[in-house]
Amino acid sequence: MRRSFSLRGLLLAVATLGVLAQVQAAEQPLQLDVYNPGTEALFPVSSVIVSGKHDAILVDAQFGKAQAEQVLAKLRASGKQLTTIYISHGDPDYYFGLQTLTDAYPQAKVLASAATVAHIKQTKDGKLAYWGPQMGADKPGKLVVPQVLEGNQLTLEGQRLEVLGLDGPQADRSFVWIPSIKAVVGGVVVADNLHVWMADTQTAQSHKDWLTTLKRIELLKPQVVVPGHYLGQPGESLAAVRFTADYIRAFDDETAKAANAAELIAAMKKRYPDLGEESSLELGAKVAKGEMKW
């Protein structure tokens, strides 16, 4: 009986240690490493390396080869095993750099939401035809199309990365929420320190839906928000979310008052005299006033 009791005690102790080890591993906080080329590239788009103790997930793959190589250098320096590349939006600055990364990490899964994959498939050839001549040596040799993410989450060392917004009216404009560190990354819905890209949302309802998504982010009470596009140093936590929401409302107000794109551009520059990416404002204003199709 005594030997049997000791064996049970030993097994219980081993099991307890195993559970504690799993809990400790799960409590290892995830780390974020952000790369954004700023004014050194055509698009100041963010790529985020989410790292655990041993593995990593990359959110978004940059536009040009040179920028993708900078992300690759960060991954190699981290020493982490890249398990997954998640593409959070279907515009080319989010995925044109994939070939550079998949050549270096052929075992990594490349995933995106169904809406994003559909958008990429529908637009990739036209986007490459338009941007390719402007990219020079940064042009991708081939375009990598992600596989469809099953469900709405990724897992990194036991911790979830949730893709939110797939169930809403703008499924192609989702974002990634990492609850364990209260961080929002990826997507195209948050910008900072630049004129927000408005050309892809051309109706009052699309702006209302966008504001609803931003409110959803705010209600999550994130401690970290990495804007999809930014210049300079982004604001802390929710500052970029509030900036984006204010910009959308200002754009709507000035669009209603402006007789043409030139007046709209002038009004927005008056409101935001120090923002970069004026070309985004100019194009968006022309689309909003019906002077250009997009």
C-alpha positions in Angstrom: 0.0 0.0 0.0 2.8 2.4 0.9 4.6 1.8 -2.4 1.3 2.4 -4.3 0.7 5.6 -2.4 4.2 6.8 -3.2 3.7 6.0 -6.9 0.5 7.9 -7.0 2.1 10.9 -5.2 5.0 10.8 -7.7 2.6 10.7 -10.7 0.6 13.6 -9.2 3.7 15.7 -8.6 4.9 15.1 -12.2 1.5 16.0 -13.6 1.4 19.1 -11.5 4.8 20.2 -12.7 3.7 19.6 -16.3 0.7 21.8 -15.8 2.8 24.5 -14.1 5.2 24.4 -17.0 2.4 24.8 -19.5 0.9 27.7 -17.5 4.4 29.4 -17.4 4.8 28.9 -21.1 1.4 30.4 -21.8 2.2 33.3 -19.5 5.4 34.1 -21.5 4.3 37.6 -22.9 4.3 38.0 -26.6 6.6 40.7 -28.0 6.0 43.0 -30.9 8.7 44.3 -33.3 7.4 46.8 -35.8 8.9 47.7 -39.2 7.6 50.7 -41.1 9.8 52.2 -43.8 8.3 55.7 -43.5 9.3 58.1 -46.3 11.9 55.7 -47.6 9.3 53.7 -49.5 6.3 54.3 -51.6 4.0 53.2 -48.8 4.6 53.7 -45.1 3.0 50.4 -44.3 3.6 48.4 -41.1 4.8 44.9 -40.7 4.6 43.4 -37.2 6.7 40.5 -35.9 4.8 38.9 -33.1 7.2 36.7 -31.1 6.9 34.1 -28.4 9.8 32.3 -26.7 10.7 30.2 -29.7 8.3 31.0 -32.6 7.0 34.0 -34.4 4.1 35.1 -36.6 4.6 38.0 -39.1 1.6 40.2 -39.8 2.0 41.8 -43.3 4.9 41.5 -45.8 5.6 45.0 -47.2 5.4 46.3 -50.8 8.9 46.3 -52.3 11.7 43.7 -52.2 14.0 46.1 -50.3 11.5 46.6 -47.5 10.7 42.9 -47.3 14.4 42.3 -46.9 14.5 44.6 -43.9 11.7 42.6 -42.3 13.7 39.4 -43.1 16.7 40.8 -41.4 14.7 41.5 -38.3 13.3 37.9 -38.3 16.7 36.4 -38.7 18.1 38.6 -35.9 15.3 37.5 -33.6 16.4 33.8 -33.9 12.7 32.8 -33.8 11.1 30.2 -36.0 8.6 31.9 -38.4 5.6 29.6 -38.4 3.0 31.9 -40.2 2.7 35.0 -42.3 -0.7 36.6 -42.0 -1.8 39.1 -44.6 -4.3 41.4 -43.0 -5.5 43.4 -46.1 -5.7 42.9 -49.9 -3.8 46.0 -51.1 -0.4 45.3 -52.7 1.6 47.1 -50.0 0.6 44.3 -47.7 1.6 41.3 -49.7 3.8 42.2 -52.7 6.9 41.4 -50.6 5.8 37.9 -49.8 8.2 36.1 -52.2 11.2 37.5 -50.4 9.9 36.1 -47.1 8.6 32.7 -48.4 11.9 32.0 -50.2 13.7 32.4 -46.9 11.0 30.6 -44.8 9.4 28.0 -47.2 7.9 26.1 -44.3 5.9 29.1 -43.0 2.2 29.1 -43.7 0.8 32.2 -45.6 -2.7 32.9 -44.6 -5.4 35.6 -45.0 -9.1 35.9 -44.5 -11.4 34.7 -47.2 -12.3 38.3 -48.1 -8.7 39.3 -48.4 -7.8 36.3 -50.5 -10.7 37.0 -52.9 -9.6 40.7 -53.1 -6.0 39.7 -53.9 -7.1 37.2 -56.6 -9.4 39.8 -58.3 -6.9 42.7 -58.3 -3.3 41.3 -58.2 -2.6 41.2 -62.0 -3.9 44.8 -62.5 -2.0 46.0 -59.5 1.2 44.5 -60.7 0.7 45.9 -64.1 0.2 49.4 -62.6 2.9 49.4 -59.9 5.5 47.0 -61.5 7.1 49.6 -63.8 7.4 52.1 -60.9 9.1 49.5 -58.6 12.2 48.8 -60.6 14.4 46.2 -58.8 11.8 46.0 -56.0 9.2 44.4 -58.2 8.3 40.9 -57.1 9.4 38.1 -59.4 6.1 36.3 -58.6 3.1 37.1 -56.6 2.3 34.8 -53.7 -1.4 34.4 -52.9 -2.2 33.4 -49.3 -4.3 30.4 -48.3 -7.6 31.1 -46.6 -7.5 31.2 -42.9 -9.9 28.6 -41.3 -11.9 30.3 -38.6 -10.9 33.6 -37.2 -7.7 33.1 -35.1 -4.1 32.1 -35.2 -2.2 30.6 -32.2 1.3 31.4 -31.1 2.7 29.3 -28.3 -0.7 28.9 -26.8 -1.8 32.5 -27.1 -4.4 33.7 -29.6 -4.3 36.3 -32.3 -7.9 37.0 -33.2 -9.0 38.4 -36.6 -11.9 40.7 -35.8 -14.4 42.2 -38.2 -14.9 39.2 -40.4 -18.6 39.1 -39.3 -19.3 42.7 -40.1 -20.2 44.7 -43.2 -16.6 45.3 -44.1 -15.1 41.8 -43.9 -12.2 42.9 -46.1 -11.2 45.6 -43.6 -10.6 43.5 -40.5 -7.8 43.8 -37.9 -5.8 41.6 -35.5 -6.4 41.6 -31.8 -4.0 40.0 -29.4 -5.8 39.7 -26.1 -2.9 38.5 -24.0 -1.1 41.7 -24.5 -4.1 43.9 -25.4 -2.6 44.9 -28.8 -4.2 45.8 -32.1 -2.1 45.2 -35.2 -2.7 44.8 -39.0 -5.4 46.0 -41.2 -6.0 49.2 -43.0 -8.5 50.9 -40.7 -6.1 52.8 -38.5 -3.6 55.4 -39.7 -1.5 58.2 -38.0 0.4 61.3 -38.9 -0.6 61.3 -42.5 -3.6 61.9 -44.8 -5.8 58.9 -44.5 -6.5 56.9 -47.7 -10.1 57.5 -48.5 -10.3 56.4 -52.2 -11.4 52.9 -51.4 -14.4 53.9 -49.2 -16.7 56.0 -51.4 -20.1 56.0 -49.7 -21.5 57.5 -46.5 -22.3 54.0 -45.4 -18.7 52.8 -45.8 -17.5 55.6 -43.6 -20.2 54.8 -41.0 -19.0 51.2 -41.0 -15.4 52.3 -40.7 -16.2 54.4 -37.7 -18.1 51.4 -36.2 -14.9 49.4 -36.6 -12.8 52.1 -34.9 -15.3 52.2 -32.0 -15.0 48.4 -31.7 -11.3 48.9 -31.3 -11.8 51.6 -28.7 -14.1 49.4 -26.7 -11.4 46.7 -26.5 -9.3 49.2 -24.5 -6.0 48.2 -26.2 -2.7 49.1 -24.5 -0.9 49.1 -27.9 -2.2 50.0 -31.4 0.0 49.7 -34.4 -1.5 51.7 -37.2 -1.5 50.0 -40.6 0.1 53.2 -42.1 1.9 56.0 -40.3 4.7 58.5 -40.6 6.9 59.6 -37.7 6.2 58.1 -34.3 2.6 56.9 -33.9 0.6 58.1 -30.9 0.2 55.9 -27.8 -2.6 53.4 -27.6 -5.8 54.9 -28.9 -4.5 58.2 -30.2 -4.2 56.9 -33.8 -7.7 55.4 -33.6 -9.1 58.8 -32.6 -7.1 60.6 -35.2 -8.4 58.3 -37.9 -12.0 58.7 -36.7 -11.7 62.5 -36.6 -10.1 62.6 -40.0 -13.0 60.6 -41.6 -15.6 63.0 -40.0 -13.6 66.0 -41.2 -13.4 64.6 -44.7 -17.1 64.0 -44.8 -17.8 67.5 -43.5 -15.5 69.2 -46.0 -16.7 67.0 -48.9 -20.3 68.2 -48.4 -19.2 71.8 -48.5 -16.6 71.7 -51.3 -17.7 72.5 -54.9 -14.8 70.5 -56.3 -11.7 68.5 -55.4 -9.5 71.6 -55.3 -11.7 73.1 -52.6 -11.8 69.9 -50.7 -8.0 69.5 -50.8 -7.5 73.1 -49.6 -10.0 72.7 -46.8 -8.3 69.5 -45.5 -4.9 71.0 -45.7 -6.2 73.9 -43.6 -7.4 71.5 -41.0 -4.3 69.3 -41.1 -1.4 71.5 -42.3 1.4 69.2 -41.1 0.3 65.8 -42.4 2.3 63.9 -45.0 1.0 61.8 -47.9 -0.7 64.7 -49.6 -1.0 62.5 -52.8 -3.5 60.3 -50.9 -5.6 63.4 -50.1 -5.4 64.6 -53.7 -6.5 61.3 -55.1 -9.2 60.7 -52.5 -10.6 64.2 -53.0 -10.9 63.7 -56.8 -12.7 60.4 -56.2 -15.0 61.9 -53.6 -16.0 64.8 -55.9 -16.5 62.5 -58.9 -13.6 63.9 -60.9 -11.8 60.5 -61.0 -12.8 56.9 -60.9 -11.0 54.4 -58.6 
